[in-house]
Every structure is written in structure tokens, then in C-alpha cells.
Amino acid sequence: MKKMNFILQSKGGSGKSMLAYLLALKNEDNPLTYFIDFDSSVKSSTQQLKFLQGRTPARFAKMNLLDERGKIDRQRLFENLQILAQKPYEEFFLDFGAPESEQFTSLFSKDYTIEEFKQIADELDVEFIFNIVVAGGSSYLPCTSYLDNIVGFNQQNFSIVIYINEFSFQNYKSLIAEIESYAKGNSDNIRGVSYFGDFDTDAAPHKNILRYISEGKGMNAYVFIEKIKIQKELQKLL
């Protein structure tokens, strides 16, 4: 069965695009994976996934949920999911921007029930996975509020994975234990907790890695200590 991984978080700057980059780097040599930038505002993934663009077969696409007025049309999500399901790939990674992530939850409060969304997944013969990014600091409360919203409406229909933006918790280690406890308490919904982004901006190798990410470099850009660090980072991803 094909898999579609939704990378979600309504709080901007939480690390969704960095996670999309790391997942793309981990799958750089897997031609059966396909990455989509759904972010209509920042489009960080379009910049950071340059190393996948222009390949044959295609590995990257830009799609959007905007109508002719430039407003987000939630109904367009289903049209795009149907298009993707027909493509000859096994796994898809959908990077939603903050506005798109917010509208994603509105689907289930205004348009559809989660059971109807499950019916769509069944008809497409695709497994949907919700990957929720959580950052620390001032982003913690809005990030965890969004997570709790997703868990609340999911009702065990889809797997949820929490991705903790590790460096953003540098001064808030106790909050990581809080998230892990939350995940255990909701194990019927949450498949696991993973970590990413442990890059110290004051360390030289990490500065280079962050530059490579912003420039959209592939694995061949990494050498020596940088390569060891990035490979360690990729091993943490679920």
C-alpha cells in the first residue's frame, strides 16, 4: 500500500521544511519516494529540495490549495491527493505550510468527518500518516495545541508521529519529557516520537550543515565531520 506523509504544524518557523529536507536527504537514492511542496507562502522546501529537482523520473513537485482568488480551497486537497495516488511511487511526503496546516484541521470541523477522510484513503488505497512537528520555546504552546487538536479529531483512524525539533528545546529539556508522556498516554493514536534538528548554530560543522540545507545541497556536499553528523541525524528519523 502506498503511503502519504503529511508534514503538519500551523505554527510558522517550527521546522517543517527542515524536517522535509532531512527526510528527502534520507531518501535521496530511493526513486520510489516523491516530495511535494504545498506551502503557498514561504516555499522553503522548493529552495531546500533543489537536489531532488530536475531528476528523471521526477522526485519533486509544487502543488497548492489556492483558488483563483488566491484563497486556500480545502476541497483542492482531495483533487491533488487523487493525482498523487495515480503516480508510480510508493511513498509521498507532503510539506504543508502554516496556513495549509491550519486549513487541514478545518476540514474536520467544517467539511468532513475523520471517518469520511478515512474512506477517501481507503478508496485511494493509500495509508495517510500525520507527522506533527513540535518546537520549543515560545512555539511550544501553539505547537502542542495543534498536536492536541489533531489527536482529538483523529480518533485512531490514522497513525500520528510527533517530530520534536530538538535544538529548539535546548533550554526546555523538561518539556521533551512532557511530550513523551503525552505520546504514551495517547498511544492508541500516536505511533511514535522522533527527533530532528540538533544543530548548534555556534558550532562550525553545524553552521555548514545549515548552510547546505538552505542552499538545497544533496549528500555529496557533506564531507568528513559534516557527513558523520548528518548521517547520525538521518538515523533518528522514523
C-alpha positions in Angstrom: 0.0 0.0 0.0 1.2 3.5 -0.8 1.9 5.9 2.0 1.3 9.7 2.1 3.1 11.5 4.9 1.6 14.8 5.8 4.1 17.2 7.4 2.0 19.5 9.5 2.2 22.4 12.0 0.2 25.6 12.0 2.9 27.5 13.9 5.3 29.1 11.4 9.0 28.6 11.9 8.6 25.3 13.8 10.9 23.3 11.5 8.6 21.6 9.0 10.8 22.5 6.0 13.9 21.3 7.8 12.2 18.0 8.5 11.1 17.7 4.9 14.8 18.3 3.8 16.1 15.7 6.2 13.5 13.1 5.0 14.4 13.9 1.4 18.1 13.5 2.1 17.4 10.2 3.8 15.5 9.1 0.7 17.8 10.8 -1.9 18.7 7.5 -3.6 15.2 6.0 -3.3 13.5 6.6 -6.6 10.1 5.4 -5.3 9.7 8.4 -3.0 8.2 11.7 -4.1 8.2 15.1 -2.3 5.6 17.9 -2.7 5.8 21.5 -1.5 2.3 22.5 -0.5 3.4 25.8 1.1 1.9 28.7 -0.7 3.6 31.3 1.4 7.3 30.7 2.2 8.1 27.8 -0.2 11.1 26.8 1.8 11.0 23.2 0.5 11.2 24.4 -3.1 14.5 26.0 -2.2 15.8 23.3 0.1 15.0 20.4 -2.1 16.8 21.6 -5.1 18.9 18.4 -5.1 15.8 16.4 -6.0 14.6 18.7 -8.7 15.1 18.1 -12.4 15.6 14.3 -12.0 14.2 11.6 -14.2 11.9 10.1 -13.0 10.6 13.2 -11.2 11.1 13.3 -7.4 9.7 16.7 -6.5 6.6 18.9 -7.3 5.0 22.1 -6.3 1.2 21.9 -5.6 -1.1 24.3 -3.9 -4.6 24.6 -2.4 -5.3 28.1 -3.7 -8.3 29.1 -5.7 -8.5 31.7 -8.5 -8.7 34.5 -5.8 -5.5 33.3 -4.1 -7.5 31.9 -1.2 -7.0 28.4 0.3 -9.6 26.0 -1.1 -9.7 22.9 1.2 -11.5 20.9 -1.5 -8.5 21.1 -3.8 -6.6 18.9 -1.3 -8.6 15.9 -2.5 -8.0 16.6 -6.1 -4.3 16.7 -5.5 -4.3 13.6 -3.4 -6.1 11.7 -6.2 -3.5 13.0 -8.7 -0.6 11.8 -6.5 -2.2 8.4 -5.8 -2.0 7.7 -9.5 1.7 8.3 -9.7 4.1 5.3 -9.8 5.7 5.9 -6.3 5.4 4.1 -3.1 5.8 6.9 -0.6 4.9 10.6 -0.7 6.0 13.4 1.6 3.7 16.5 1.6 5.1 19.6 3.2 2.3 21.8 4.3 2.8 25.5 5.1 1.5 27.0 8.3 -1.7 28.3 6.6 -2.3 25.0 4.9 -1.8 23.1 8.1 -4.4 25.3 9.8 -6.8 24.7 7.0 -6.1 21.0 7.2 -7.7 20.8 10.7 -10.7 22.9 9.4 -11.5 20.1 7.1 -12.8 18.1 10.0 -14.6 20.9 11.8 -16.3 22.3 8.8 -16.4 20.0 5.8 -15.8 16.3 6.6 -15.7 13.8 9.4 -12.5 11.9 10.0 -14.3 8.7 9.1 -15.1 10.2 5.6 -11.4 11.1 5.3 -10.6 7.5 6.1 -13.0 6.4 3.4 -11.1 8.6 0.9 -7.8 7.0 2.0 -9.4 3.5 1.5 -10.7 4.4 -1.9 -7.3 5.6 -3.0 -5.7 2.5 -1.4 -3.3 4.8 0.4 -2.1 5.0 4.1 -2.2 8.5 5.5 0.3 9.4 8.2 0.2 12.7 10.1 3.7 13.9 11.1 3.3 16.7 13.6 6.3 19.0 14.2 6.7 20.4 17.7 9.2 23.1 18.6 10.2 24.5 22.0 10.4 28.0 23.4 7.6 30.4 22.5 6.5 28.0 19.9 5.8 25.2 22.3 2.2 26.1 23.4 0.8 26.7 19.8 2.6 23.6 18.6 1.3 21.3 21.3 -2.2 22.9 20.9 -2.1 21.9 17.3 -0.9 18.4 18.1 -3.7 18.0 20.6 -6.3 19.2 18.1 -5.1 16.6 15.6 -5.1 13.8 18.2 -8.6 14.9 19.3 -10.3 14.5 15.9 -8.2 11.6 14.7 -10.0 9.0 16.8 -7.4 6.2 15.9 -8.1 6.4 12.2 -4.6 7.3 11.1 -1.1 7.0 12.6 0.4 10.1 14.1 4.2 10.7 14.5 5.5 13.5 16.7 8.7 15.1 15.4 10.5 17.1 18.0 12.7 20.0 16.8 15.5 19.2 19.2 17.6 22.3 19.1 14.6 24.5 19.9 14.3 22.6 23.2 17.9 23.4 24.2 16.8 25.3 27.3 13.5 23.4 27.8 14.5 19.8 28.3 11.7 19.1 30.8 9.2 19.8 28.1 10.5 16.9 25.9 9.6 14.6 28.8 6.2 16.2 28.8 5.7 15.4 25.1 6.9 11.8 25.5 4.5 11.3 28.4 1.7 12.8 26.3 2.6 10.3 23.5 2.5 7.4 25.9 -0.9 8.5 27.2 -2.2 8.6 23.6 -0.5 5.5 22.3 -3.7 4.4 20.5 -3.3 7.4 18.2 0.4 8.2 18.3 2.7 5.7 16.6 6.0 7.2 17.9 8.1 10.2 18.8 11.2 11.1 16.7 13.8 13.8 16.9 15.5 16.1 14.4 17.3 19.4 14.0 20.0 19.0 16.7 22.2 21.6 15.1 24.2 24.0 17.3 24.4 27.3 15.4 27.6 28.2 17.1 29.5 25.0 16.1 31.4 25.2 12.8 30.2 21.8 11.3 26.6 22.6 12.2 26.9 26.1 10.5 28.0 24.4 7.3 25.1 21.9 7.5 22.6 24.6 8.0 24.0 26.4 5.0 23.8 23.3 2.9 20.2 22.9 3.9 19.3 26.5 3.0 21.1 26.0 -0.4 19.3 22.8 -1.1 22.5 20.6 -1.3 22.4 16.8 -1.5 24.5 14.3 0.3 27.5 14.8 -1.9 28.0 18.2 -0.4 28.8 16.7 3.0 32.3 15.6 3.9 34.2 14.3 6.9 32.7 15.6 10.3 29.7 17.1 8.5 28.8 13.8 6.8 29.1 11.9 10.1 26.8 14.4 11.8 24.2 14.5 9.1 24.1 10.7 8.9 23.6 10.5 12.6 20.7 12.9 12.2 19.1 10.9 9.5 19.3 7.7 11.6 16.9 9.3 14.2 14.1 9.8 11.7 11.2 7.3 11.8 
